[in-house]
């Protein structure tokens, strides 16, 4: 399947630069960032990866198969030397590699120039909201490398595949998403094998080459501090039945869309472009059903399914779809032909101005980082003012925030490490408590909590308010802090962390 060459990198470099700017334009600190930073700093300071839990009182001493340790070291290193801008620089590096290799993969399809440019730009917009300061950055970057390699193999033949093996060694230490890369390669190899079985000798050779490389990549993932134990940790993380209740981005995409439609319709815009690309892919394949790239189509289709299964997979779905979408959209729009010549790119100066504007508006160049949602800054200040310490039952996403700011003064019941440390029962007890499910009151008595810190309007906070054994110590627009004992001489404090509209004001990392 030889296609005429049009290269985004050489023919339209400013389109690539604009796409990088778009991919990095949405910047906020997710709740996981504090625990990643804390763990990375500990690893850099001690020279050892934490193997057992020391942050909680509910799982103290529990094994911690931390498949994200190298990401945490990278985040902590860049922050230590350049502050918040260092975090943004690391994200920019990952995003740039992602966009460049995706551009190479799209160009390998031989699609018309305008199709390539539009596909790359829309893909950058679609992934931007998930390109945050978390280990998934490295998975998104490396799955794009895998898709590029598959594209070159499918559309041009004889891709250089062996560098994927050392890449998977790194990937297994950066993030557990390496299983996604192995899945993509395994799916592609299987489809090529079927094509070869029905007489396509080139596809059979590709199937054997890719299959052997996939086995080598899988073996390479064992080179990590936890050995084969890493696989069990990742498998438990993915298969945890409670994770879809506790962590928002594990919610199925249709459920997330319905929830946002009811609560915050404006936030639905972040899913508009991914859904447009998924629908465009289905339409393009229907209009130009060329099965010469069946391997790419199979990977894209399964990864779209993964995106609908959990919203955290939307970016992976977009990356998998981009290349075959460009191929089939090009075939549909050009009547089955390919086009080599540039058919009218925007002026380079205009693209450059747009890229700079996007970077400035998106805060890529600033040294501030807004949090995903307001953090309990007022409650934390109260805790510090009164020198509180002990065991704290926090809202799930606030656990690492408290640990980062309060150090050894507090141990927590739960934090964003979730299923990597805590048992299914501990997570289940928390979920029942937070959502006010039957038996939720048991959590308050089953562990030696000294304090409870919950969102002021949550069912968990309502449950504690009704319990006569607990006393409200502090509340504001964001959080409510309860203690088993009152603070002598201090009645319940009503703080104000609101903005001009009376709602909780924005907060910033750290």
C-alpha positions as CSV (number, residue, x, y, z in Angstrom):
1,X,0.0,0.0,0.0
2,X,2.3,2.7,-1.2
3,X,1.0,6.3,-0.9
4,X,2.4,9.5,-2.3
5,X,4.3,11.5,0.3
6,X,3.2,14.7,2.0
7,X,5.0,15.5,5.2
8,X,3.4,17.7,7.8
9,X,6.8,18.2,9.5
10,X,8.5,19.5,6.3
11,X,5.6,21.1,4.4
12,X,3.6,22.6,7.3
13,X,5.8,22.9,10.5
14,X,3.7,25.7,11.9
15,X,0.7,23.5,11.8
16,X,2.6,21.1,14.0
17,X,3.7,23.9,16.3
18,X,0.1,25.2,16.6
19,X,-1.0,21.6,17.4
20,X,1.6,21.4,20.2
21,X,0.3,24.7,21.6
22,X,-3.3,23.4,21.5
23,X,-2.4,20.1,23.1
24,X,-0.7,22.0,26.0
25,X,-3.3,24.8,26.3
26,X,-5.4,23.4,29.1
27,X,-3.5,23.5,32.4
28,X,-4.7,22.5,35.8
29,X,-3.5,20.6,38.8
30,X,-5.4,17.3,39.4
31,X,-5.8,15.9,42.9
32,X,-3.2,13.2,42.1
33,X,-0.4,15.7,41.6
34,X,0.4,16.2,45.3
35,X,1.0,12.5,46.0
36,X,3.0,12.2,42.8
37,X,5.2,15.1,43.9
38,X,5.5,13.9,47.5
39,X,6.5,10.4,46.4
40,X,8.9,11.7,43.8
41,X,10.6,14.0,46.3
42,X,10.9,11.1,48.7
43,X,12.6,9.0,46.1
44,X,15.0,11.7,45.1
45,X,15.9,12.5,48.7
46,X,16.4,8.9,49.9
47,X,17.5,7.2,46.7
48,X,14.9,4.5,47.3
49,X,11.4,3.9,45.9
50,X,8.8,3.7,48.7
51,X,7.7,0.0,48.8
52,X,5.3,0.2,51.8
53,X,2.7,2.6,52.9
54,X,3.7,5.2,55.5
55,X,1.2,7.9,54.8
56,X,-2.0,6.3,56.1
57,X,-3.3,4.7,59.3
58,X,-5.8,2.4,57.5
59,X,-3.2,0.6,55.4
60,X,0.1,1.3,57.2
61,X,2.8,-1.1,56.1
62,X,0.8,-2.4,53.1
63,X,2.8,-3.2,50.0
64,X,2.9,-0.4,47.4
65,X,3.6,-1.6,43.9
66,X,4.1,1.9,42.5
67,X,4.1,1.5,38.7
68,X,4.4,5.3,38.3
69,X,7.6,5.9,40.3
70,X,9.7,7.2,37.4
71,X,7.0,9.7,36.4
72,X,6.9,10.9,40.0
73,X,10.7,11.4,40.0
74,X,10.5,13.4,36.7
75,X,7.7,15.6,38.1
76,X,9.6,16.2,41.3
77,X,12.9,16.9,39.5
78,X,11.4,19.5,37.1
79,X,9.5,21.2,40.0
80,X,12.6,21.3,42.2
81,X,14.6,23.1,39.6
82,X,12.0,25.3,37.8
83,X,8.9,25.3,39.9
84,X,5.5,25.3,38.3
85,X,7.1,26.3,35.0
86,X,9.2,23.2,35.2
87,X,6.1,21.0,35.4
88,X,4.8,22.8,32.3
89,X,8.1,22.3,30.5
90,X,7.9,18.6,31.2
91,X,4.4,18.5,29.8
92,X,5.5,20.5,26.8
93,X,8.2,18.0,26.1
94,X,5.8,15.0,26.3
95,X,3.2,16.8,24.2
96,X,5.7,17.9,21.5
97,X,6.9,14.3,21.1
98,X,3.3,13.1,20.9
99,X,2.3,15.6,18.3
100,X,5.4,15.1,16.2
101,X,5.1,11.3,16.0
102,X,1.4,11.6,15.4
103,X,2.1,14.0,12.5
104,X,4.6,11.4,11.1
105,X,2.0,8.7,11.4
106,X,-0.7,10.8,9.7
107,X,1.7,11.7,6.9
108,X,2.4,8.0,6.3
109,X,-1.2,7.6,5.2
110,X,-0.7,9.7,2.1
111,X,-3.9,11.6,2.8
112,X,-4.5,15.0,1.2
113,X,-2.6,17.9,2.8
114,X,-5.7,19.6,4.1
115,X,-7.0,16.4,5.6
116,X,-3.7,15.8,7.4
117,X,-3.6,19.3,8.8
118,X,-7.2,19.3,10.0
119,X,-6.8,15.8,11.6
120,X,-3.7,16.8,13.5
121,X,-5.2,20.1,14.8
122,X,-8.5,18.5,15.9
123,X,-6.7,15.6,17.6
124,X,-4.6,18.1,19.5
125,X,-7.7,19.9,20.7
126,X,-9.4,16.6,21.6
127,X,-6.6,15.4,23.9
128,X,-5.8,18.8,25.5
129,X,-8.1,18.4,28.5
130,X,-6.4,15.1,29.4
131,X,-2.9,16.3,28.9
132,X,-2.3,17.1,32.6
133,X,0.5,16.8,35.1
134,X,0.2,13.1,35.8
135,X,1.9,9.9,34.7
136,X,-0.6,9.4,31.9
137,X,1.3,12.0,30.0
138,X,4.0,9.4,29.3
139,X,1.4,6.8,28.3
140,X,-0.2,9.2,25.8
141,X,3.2,10.0,24.4
142,X,4.3,6.4,24.0
143,X,1.0,5.1,22.6
144,X,1.4,7.8,19.9
145,X,4.9,6.3,19.2
146,X,3.3,2.8,18.9
147,X,0.6,4.1,16.5
148,X,3.3,5.8,14.4
149,X,5.3,2.6,14.1
150,X,2.2,0.6,13.2
151,X,1.2,3.3,10.6
152,X,4.6,3.1,8.9
153,X,4.5,-0.7,8.9
154,X,0.9,-0.8,7.5
155,X,1.1,2.1,5.0
156,X,4.8,2.0,3.9
157,X,6.1,-1.4,5.0
158,X,9.2,-2.5,7.0
159,X,9.0,0.0,9.9
160,X,11.9,0.0,12.3
161,X,10.3,-1.7,15.3
162,X,13.1,-2.8,17.6
163,X,13.4,0.6,19.4
164,X,10.0,-0.2,20.9
165,X,11.6,-2.8,23.1
166,X,13.7,-0.4,25.2
167,X,10.8,2.1,25.1
168,X,8.6,-0.4,26.8
169,X,11.2,-0.8,29.5
170,X,10.9,2.9,30.3
171,X,7.2,2.8,29.9
172,X,6.7,0.1,32.5
173,X,8.5,2.4,35.0
174,X,6.6,5.6,34.0
175,X,3.1,4.3,34.0
176,X,1.0,1.1,33.9
177,X,-0.5,2.2,30.6
178,X,2.1,0.1,28.9
179,X,-0.5,-2.6,28.7
180,X,-2.4,-0.4,26.3
181,X,0.6,-0.3,24.0
182,X,1.0,-4.1,24.1
183,X,-2.7,-4.4,23.4
184,X,-2.4,-2.2,20.3
185,X,0.5,-4.2,19.0
186,X,-1.1,-7.5,19.7
187,X,-4.4,-6.5,18.0
188,X,-2.5,-5.3,15.0
189,X,-0.4,-8.4,14.7
190,X,-3.5,-10.6,15.0
191,X,-5.3,-8.8,12.2
192,X,-2.2,-8.9,10.0
193,X,-1.9,-12.6,10.6
194,X,-5.5,-13.2,9.5
195,X,-4.8,-11.1,6.3
196,X,-1.7,-13.2,5.7
197,X,-3.7,-16.4,6.2
198,X,-5.9,-15.4,3.4
199,X,-3.0,-14.9,1.0
200,X,-1.3,-11.5,1.7
201,X,2.3,-12.5,2.1
202,X,3.5,-9.0,3.0
203,X,1.0,-8.9,5.9
204,X,2.0,-12.3,7.1
205,X,5.7,-11.2,7.3
206,X,4.5,-8.0,9.1
207,X,2.5,-10.2,11.5
208,X,5.5,-12.3,12.4
209,X,7.8,-9.3,12.8
210,X,5.3,-7.4,14.9
211,X,4.4,-10.4,17.0
212,X,8.0,-11.1,17.9
213,X,8.6,-7.5,18.8
214,X,5.4,-7.5,20.9
215,X,6.8,-10.5,22.9
216,X,10.1,-8.7,23.3
217,X,8.3,-5.5,24.5
218,X,6.2,-7.6,27.0
219,X,9.4,-9.2,28.3
220,X,11.1,-5.8,28.6
221,X,8.4,-4.5,31.0
222,X,9.7,-7.0,33.6
223,X,12.8,-4.7,34.0
224,X,11.4,-2.7,36.8
225,X,11.9,-2.6,40.6
226,X,8.9,-4.8,41.2
227,X,9.6,-7.5,38.5
228,X,6.6,-9.5,37.4
229,X,4.8,-8.2,40.5
230,X,4.2,-5.0,38.6
231,X,1.8,-6.8,36.3
232,X,-0.3,-8.0,39.2
233,X,-0.5,-4.4,40.6
234,X,-1.5,-3.0,37.3
235,X,-4.1,-5.8,36.8
236,X,-5.6,-5.1,40.2
237,X,-5.7,-1.3,39.4
238,X,-7.5,-1.8,36.1
239,X,-9.9,-4.5,37.5
240,X,-10.8,-2.9,40.8
241,X,-14.6,-3.0,40.9
242,X,-14.8,0.1,43.1
243,X,-12.6,2.4,41.2
244,X,-15.4,3.5,39.0
245,X,-17.3,4.7,42.1
246,X,-14.4,6.5,43.8
247,X,-12.4,8.1,40.8
248,X,-14.4,10.4,38.5
249,X,-12.4,9.7,35.3
250,X,-13.2,6.0,35.5
251,X,-16.8,6.8,34.8
252,X,-18.1,5.5,31.4
253,X,-18.2,8.3,28.9
254,X,-22.0,8.2,28.3
255,X,-22.6,8.5,32.1
256,X,-20.1,11.4,32.3
257,X,-21.9,13.2,29.5
258,X,-25.3,12.7,31.2
259,X,-24.0,13.9,34.5
260,X,-22.4,17.0,33.0
261,X,-25.6,17.7,31.0
262,X,-27.5,17.9,34.3
263,X,-24.9,19.7,36.4
264,X,-22.6,21.7,34.2
265,X,-23.4,21.7,30.5
266,X,-20.5,24.0,29.6
267,X,-18.1,21.3,30.6
268,X,-19.5,19.1,27.9
269,X,-17.5,21.0,25.4
270,X,-14.4,19.1,26.3
271,X,-15.9,15.9,24.8
272,X,-17.3,17.6,21.7
273,X,-14.1,17.2,19.6
274,X,-13.3,13.6,20.6
275,X,-16.9,12.5,19.8
276,X,-16.7,14.4,16.5
277,X,-13.5,12.5,15.6
278,X,-15.0,9.2,16.6
279,X,-18.1,9.9,14.5
280,X,-15.9,11.1,11.7
281,X,-13.9,7.9,11.8
282,X,-17.0,5.8,11.5
283,X,-18.3,7.9,8.7
284,X,-15.0,8.0,6.8
285,X,-14.6,4.2,7.0
286,X,-18.2,3.7,5.8
287,X,-17.6,6.0,2.8
288,X,-14.2,4.5,2.0
289,X,-14.2,0.9,3.3
290,X,-10.6,0.0,2.3
291,X,-9.5,-2.9,4.4
292,X,-5.8,-2.6,3.5
293,X,-5.2,-1.0,6.9
294,X,-7.5,-3.3,8.8
295,X,-5.0,-3.5,11.6
296,X,-5.2,0.2,12.2
297,X,-9.0,0.1,12.0
298,X,-9.2,-2.7,14.5
299,X,-7.0,-0.9,17.0
300,X,-8.9,2.4,16.6
301,X,-12.3,0.6,17.0
302,X,-11.3,-1.2,20.2
303,X,-9.8,1.9,21.7
304,X,-13.0,3.9,20.9
305,X,-14.8,1.3,22.9
306,X,-12.2,1.8,25.7
307,X,-13.0,5.5,25.7
308,X,-16.7,4.8,26.1
309,X,-15.9,2.4,28.9
310,X,-14.0,5.0,30.9
311,X,-13.5,8.7,30.2
312,X,-9.8,8.5,31.2
313,X,-9.3,6.6,27.9
314,X,-10.6,9.3,25.7
315,X,-7.2,10.7,24.8
316,X,-6.0,7.1,24.0
317,X,-9.0,6.7,21.7
318,X,-8.3,9.9,19.9
319,X,-4.6,9.0,19.4
320,X,-5.6,5.6,18.0
321,X,-8.2,7.1,15.7
322,X,-6.3,10.0,14.2
323,X,-4.1,8.1,11.7
324,X,-6.7,5.8,10.1
325,X,-9.2,8.7,10.2
326,X,-6.9,10.7,8.1
327,X,-6.4,7.8,5.7
328,X,-10.1,7.1,5.1
329,X,-11.2,10.7,5.2
330,X,-8.6,11.3,2.5
331,X,-9.9,8.4,0.4
332,X,-13.5,9.6,0.8
333,X,-12.8,13.2,0.0
334,X,-10.4,12.6,-2.9
335,X,-12.4,9.9,-4.5
336,X,-9.9,7.2,-3.5
337,X,-6.9,9.1,-4.6
338,X,-4.0,10.5,-2.7
339,X,-2.5,14.0,-3.0
340,X,1.0,15.0,-2.7
341,X,1.1,18.8,-3.3
342,X,0.1,21.3,-0.6
343,X,-3.4,22.5,-1.4
344,X,-3.4,25.8,0.4
345,X,-1.9,26.0,3.9
346,X,-2.6,29.1,6.1
347,X,0.2,31.7,6.1
348,X,3.0,30.7,8.4
349,X,2.9,34.1,10.2
350,X,-0.8,33.6,11.0
351,X,-0.2,30.0,12.4
352,X,2.7,31.4,14.5
353,X,0.5,34.1,15.9
354,X,-2.2,31.6,16.7
355,X,0.3,29.3,18.4
356,X,1.7,32.1,20.6
357,X,-1.8,33.3,21.5
358,X,-2.9,29.8,22.5
359,X,0.2,29.4,24.6
360,X,-0.4,32.7,26.4
361,X,-4.1,32.3,26.9
362,X,-3.7,28.7,28.1
363,X,-1.0,29.6,30.6
364,X,1.6,27.4,29.1
365,X,4.3,30.0,29.8
366,X,3.1,31.2,33.2
367,X,4.3,30.1,36.6
368,X,0.8,29.6,38.1
369,X,-1.2,26.4,38.0
370,X,-4.9,26.4,38.9
371,X,-6.4,23.4,40.6
372,X,-9.0,21.3,39.0
373,X,-11.5,22.2,41.7
374,X,-11.1,24.4,44.8
375,X,-9.0,22.8,47.5
376,X,-9.7,23.1,51.2
377,X,-7.3,26.0,51.8
378,X,-9.4,27.5,54.6
379,X,-9.6,24.3,56.5
380,X,-5.9,23.7,56.1
381,X,-5.1,27.2,57.4
382,X,-7.3,26.5,60.4
383,X,-5.6,23.2,61.0
384,X,-2.2,24.8,60.9
385,X,-3.2,27.8,63.1
386,X,-4.4,25.4,65.9
387,X,-1.6,23.0,65.4
388,X,-3.9,20.1,64.9
389,X,-2.4,16.6,64.3
390,X,-3.5,13.0,64.3
391,X,-5.5,10.7,62.0
392,X,-7.7,12.4,59.3
393,X,-10.5,10.9,57.3
394,X,-10.3,13.2,54.2
395,X,-12.3,13.4,51.1
396,X,-10.6,11.0,48.7
397,X,-9.0,13.6,46.4
398,X,-7.8,15.8,49.4
399,X,-5.7,13.2,51.1
400,X,-2.5,13.9,49.3
401,X,-3.1,17.7,49.5
402,X,-3.1,17.4,53.3
403,X,-0.1,15.1,53.3
404,X,1.9,17.5,51.2
405,X,1.1,20.5,53.3
406,X,0.9,19.0,56.8
407,X,3.8,16.5,56.6
408,X,4.1,14.2,59.5
409,X,1.4,16.0,61.5
410,X,-1.3,13.8,59.9
411,X,-1.9,10.3,58.7
412,X,-4.9,9.8,56.4
413,X,-7.5,7.1,55.9
414,X,-7.3,7.3,52.1
415,X,-5.7,9.3,49.4
416,X,-5.5,9.2,45.6
417,X,-3.2,6.2,45.5
418,X,-6.4,4.3,45.8
419,X,-6.3,0.7,44.7
420,X,-2.5,0.7,44.6
421,X,-2.4,0.6,48.4
422,X,-5.8,0.3,49.9
423,X,-7.9,-2.9,50.0
424,X,-11.3,-3.3,48.2
425,X,-13.0,-3.2,51.6
426,X,-11.3,0.0,52.6
427,X,-12.3,1.7,49.4
428,X,-15.8,0.2,49.6
429,X,-16.2,1.5,53.2
430,X,-15.2,5.0,52.0
431,X,-17.5,4.9,49.0
432,X,-20.5,3.9,51.1
433,X,-19.7,6.7,53.6
434,X,-19.1,9.4,51.0
435,X,-22.2,8.6,49.0
436,X,-24.4,8.0,52.1
437,X,-25.2,4.4,51.2
438,X,-26.6,1.8,53.6
439,X,-24.0,0.9,56.3
440,X,-22.1,4.2,55.7
441,X,-21.9,5.1,59.4
442,X,-19.7,2.0,60.1
443,X,-16.6,3.8,58.8
444,X,-16.7,6.4,61.5
445,X,-16.4,3.8,64.2
446,X,-14.3,1.1,62.5
447,X,-11.0,3.2,62.5
448,X,-9.3,5.6,64.9
449,X,-10.2,8.8,63.1
450,X,-9.4,12.0,65.0
451,X,-10.7,14.4,62.3
452,X,-12.9,14.3,59.2
453,X,-12.5,16.7,56.3
454,X,-15.3,16.5,53.7
455,X,-16.8,18.7,51.0
456,X,-19.3,21.0,52.8
457,X,-22.2,19.8,50.7
458,X,-21.4,16.1,50.5
459,X,-23.5,13.3,52.0
460,X,-20.4,12.3,54.0
461,X,-20.4,15.7,55.7
462,X,-24.2,15.4,56.4
463,X,-23.6,12.0,58.0
464,X,-20.9,13.4,60.4
465,X,-23.1,16.4,61.3
466,X,-25.8,14.1,62.5
467,X,-23.4,12.0,64.7
468,X,-23.4,13.4,68.3
469,X,-19.8,12.0,68.8
470,X,-18.4,14.5,66.3
471,X,-18.1,18.3,66.5
472,X,-17.9,20.8,63.7
473,X,-14.7,22.8,64.0
474,X,-14.6,24.7,60.8
475,X,-16.6,25.2,57.6
476,X,-16.5,27.4,54.5
477,X,-17.8,27.3,50.9
478,X,-15.5,24.3,50.2
479,X,-15.0,22.1,53.2
480,X,-16.2,21.1,56.6
481,X,-13.7,20.0,59.3
482,X,-15.0,17.8,62.2
483,X,-13.2,16.6,65.3
484,X,-13.9,13.9,67.9
485,X,-13.2,16.6,70.5
486,X,-13.9,20.3,70.5
487,X,-11.0,22.7,70.6
488,X,-11.0,24.3,74.1
489,X,-12.1,27.9,73.9
490,X,-12.8,27.8,70.2
491,X,-16.3,27.4,68.9
492,X,-17.2,26.4,65.3
493,X,-15.5,28.8,62.9
494,X,-17.2,29.8,59.7
495,X,-14.6,30.9,57.2
496,X,-14.8,32.7,53.9
497,X,-12.9,31.5,50.9
498,X,-15.4,32.8,48.4
499,X,-15.0,35.0,45.4
500,X,-17.2,38.0,44.5
501,X,-20.1,35.6,43.6
502,X,-19.9,34.0,47.0
503,X,-18.8,30.7,45.6
504,X,-15.5,29.0,46.5
505,X,-12.6,31.0,45.0
506,X,-10.1,29.4,42.7
507,X,-7.0,27.8,44.2
508,X,-3.6,27.1,42.9
509,X,-0.8,24.5,43.2
510,X,0.9,23.9,45.5
